[in-house]
Amino acid sequence: MSRSVWYSKKQDLLYLLDKRDREEPLTDWEQDRFDKYLSRTSLITYHTQDAENLTPEYIKMCEIKINRMEDE
């Protein structure tokens, strides 16, 4: 069962990332979900793990998080 939940969340995240890449506006509900995923993205993991151990989605989320931090 946990695999189906993980798969569902991964598909959701991929959908949100794809929508961002196409520069389509996210609805408030989608933005809340995206921000939730982003808040759970650990930059410590990003900086301490080998890049080949991280998924492309995780790397992309970390880059988004870093860019947001630099913009503040």
GIMOJO-V234881 format. One record per backbone hydrogen bond with DSSP energy under -0.5 kcal/mol. CO is the residue of the C=O (numbers start at 1). NH is the residue of the N-H. E is the energy in kcal/mol with one decimal. If there is no record, write none. Layout:
BEGIN
co: (CO	CO)
nh: (NH	NH)
e: (E	E)
END
This chain:
BEGIN
co: (1	2	3	4	5	6	7	8	9	10	11	12	13	14	15	16	17	18	19	20	27	28	29	30	31	32	33	34	35	36	38	40	41	42	43	44	45	50	51	55	56	57	58	59	60	61	62	63	64	65	66	67	68)
nh: (5	6	7	8	9	10	11	12	13	14	15	16	17	18	19	20	21	22	24	23	31	32	33	34	35	36	37	38	39	40	41	42	43	46	47	48	49	53	54	59	60	61	62	63	64	65	66	67	68	69	70	71	72)
e: (-1.9	-2.7	-2.8	-2.3	-2.5	-2.7	-2.6	-2.1	-2.8	-2.9	-2.2	-2.2	-2.9	-2.6	-2.3	-2.2	-2.6	-1.9	-2.4	-1.7	-2.9	-2.3	-1.9	-2.8	-2.8	-1.9	-2.3	-2.7	-2.4	-1.1	-1.3	-0.6	-0.6	-1.4	-2.2	-1.6	-2.0	-2.0	-1.3	-2.2	-2.3	-2.5	-2.3	-2.2	-2.2	-2.5	-2.7	-2.4	-2.3	-2.1	-2.2	-1.7	-1.0)
END
